[in-house]
């Protein structure tokens, strides 16, 4: 995917994007062309059904349009498209991809556990991840009386050119950190953080990189682009 032209002309491209997508076997959307400051994938005939907004949610922002007493920014501070709502949530202390749509059937498809639409996370953890810990994450972790579904879990290099987080993570010189890629097909409350904590790797930074076929490639924090759902998602 070429760097996306967002509403404010900002873009971001992840580390070794082509090689990473090839390793994961990701199926990539067709190139998008700029329309009215966002992006629209060709071949979709501007159809209303299946239209999505892909937002790179910044750290500290609430995944809702309505403000609350916390005073934290909301989706309304970044997305002015009327009638769209997030398909799934992302905690305020997490960053990355939020898919928004006005299509109720698509929203249900994305969020339904039975759909098993994969969500990919980049996770910076405290400590050096060992094979036994990765095996436990992949097999399923027990917390709150339930065992999580099998997941993808592997060590990845620290992402290059990743935007800085504000505020930065806590840094302890004597304790190393690792980056993991975790792929889930379910969405329990604060699942990634609870999973890594259960195997002794507390999460320091959490970025949702992908939801199904969509990624944050080319989208800077606080920016968005428009796309459409492929038939395999609908």
Secondary structure in CASP SS format (residue, H / E / C, confidence):
PFRMAT SS
TARGET T0000
AUTHOR 0000-0000-0000
METHOD secondary structure of the structure
MODEL  1
X C 1.00
X C 1.00
X C 1.00
X C 1.00
X C 1.00
X C 1.00
X C 1.00
X C 1.00
X C 1.00
X C 1.00
X C 1.00
X C 1.00
X C 1.00
X C 1.00
X C 1.00
X C 1.00
X H 1.00
X H 1.00
X H 1.00
X H 1.00
X H 1.00
X H 1.00
X H 1.00
X H 1.00
X C 1.00
X C 1.00
X C 1.00
X C 1.00
X C 1.00
X C 1.00
X C 1.00
X E 1.00
X E 1.00
X E 1.00
X E 1.00
X C 1.00
X C 1.00
X E 1.00
X E 1.00
X E 1.00
X E 1.00
X C 1.00
X C 1.00
X C 1.00
X C 1.00
X C 1.00
X C 1.00
X C 1.00
X C 1.00
X C 1.00
X E 1.00
X E 1.00
X E 1.00
X E 1.00
X E 1.00
X E 1.00
X E 1.00
X C 1.00
X C 1.00
X C 1.00
X C 1.00
X C 1.00
X C 1.00
X C 1.00
X C 1.00
X C 1.00
X C 1.00
X C 1.00
X C 1.00
X C 1.00
X C 1.00
X C 1.00
X C 1.00
X C 1.00
X H 1.00
X H 1.00
X H 1.00
X C 1.00
X C 1.00
X C 1.00
X C 1.00
X C 1.00
X C 1.00
X C 1.00
X E 1.00
X E 1.00
X C 1.00
X C 1.00
X C 1.00
X C 1.00
X C 1.00
X C 1.00
X C 1.00
X C 1.00
X E 1.00
X E 1.00
X E 1.00
X E 1.00
X E 1.00
X E 1.00
X E 1.00
X C 1.00
X C 1.00
X H 1.00
X H 1.00
X H 1.00
X H 1.00
X H 1.00
X H 1.00
X H 1.00
X H 1.00
X C 1.00
X H 1.00
X H 1.00
X H 1.00
X C 1.00
X C 1.00
X C 1.00
X E 1.00
X E 1.00
X E 1.00
X E 1.00
X E 1.00
X E 1.00
X E 1.00
X E 1.00
X C 1.00
X C 1.00
X C 1.00
X C 1.00
X H 1.00
X H 1.00
X H 1.00
X H 1.00
X H 1.00
X H 1.00
X H 1.00
X H 1.00
X H 1.00
X C 1.00
X C 1.00
X E 1.00
X E 1.00
X C 1.00
X C 1.00
X E 1.00
X E 1.00
X C 1.00
X C 1.00
X C 1.00
X C 1.00
X E 1.00
X E 1.00
X E 1.00
X E 1.00
X E 1.00
X C 1.00
X C 1.00
X C 1.00
X C 1.00
X C 1.00
X C 1.00
X C 1.00
X C 1.00
X C 1.00
X C 1.00
X C 1.00
X C 1.00
X C 1.00
X C 1.00
X C 1.00
X C 1.00
X C 1.00
X C 1.00
X C 1.00
X C 1.00
X E 1.00
X E 1.00
X E 1.00
X E 1.00
X E 1.00
X E 1.00
X E 1.00
X E 1.00
X C 1.00
X C 1.00
X C 1.00
X C 1.00
X C 1.00
X C 1.00
X H 1.00
X H 1.00
X H 1.00
X H 1.00
X H 1.00
X H 1.00
X H 1.00
X H 1.00
X C 1.00
X C 1.00
X C 1.00
X C 1.00
X E 1.00
X E 1.00
X E 1.00
X E 1.00
X E 1.00
X E 1.00
X E 1.00
X E 1.00
X E 1.00
X C 1.00
X C 1.00
X E 1.00
X E 1.00
X C 1.00
X C 1.00
X C 1.00
X C 1.00
X C 1.00
X C 1.00
X C 1.00
X C 1.00
X E 1.00
X E 1.00
X E 1.00
X E 1.00
X E 1.00
X C 1.00
X C 1.00
X C 1.00
X C 1.00
X C 1.00
X C 1.00
END
